[in-house]
Amino acid sequence: MISSETINDYLSRLASRQPTPGGGAAAALHAAQGAALVAMVARYTTGAKYEQHAAFVNRITSAADHLIVEALRLADADEHAFQAVIDSYKLPSSTDDLKAARKAAIQDALVQAAHTPAELIKVAGEIVDLATEIFDVANPNVISDVAAAADAARAAATTARVNIDINVVAINDADARSRLAEQTDGLEDKVVLAADSLVKRVRERILA
């Protein structure tokens, strides 16, 4: 599992000539790092100087910690989902019945493989929201990490979008495609816009 292996082992697998892990898992790890950066900023925004914001900061910390776990879950889920797509293409097709079963299995696997990055875009949006929330009270010594968190979440969202697209184009079920579109269309644009806005605000504060 990605969530329990070393960074070196994960990167070695990512760099290998194997289909999993791939871009979807990498996107989820972008999100996990973004959430971790928000949690770090929150933990540095504590002590007597920030006492009046203690309840707020504790909420941000808890939410960010939860999103780390969720992003890592999605990293593993993406790897498993894409492996299921690969396995479905390897099913036998020597008879008409087997061909039909294989086709159905491929379509089911593709739909599931698109759902995982769809969930990830939502997680990325939540990370940017948390980073935006803490920006105004964050310890100035780690303010650049607010921008780093937003950039990581942006990368997660845009990569997830591409992974949705590549699965959707192979899905034959028009209803399934429509449902995915309803759930995801425009979501990554909102994340990108929010991330860009936050990064701009961070840079303006640093350079003021």
Secondary structure as UniProt FT lines:
FT   HELIX           2..4
FT   HELIX           7..15
FT   HELIX           23..44
FT   HELIX           48..53
FT   HELIX           54..89
FT   HELIX           96..135
FT   TURN            136..137
FT   HELIX           140..142
FT   HELIX           143..168
FT   TURN            169..170
FT   HELIX           174..184
FT   TURN            185..186
FT   HELIX           187..207
//
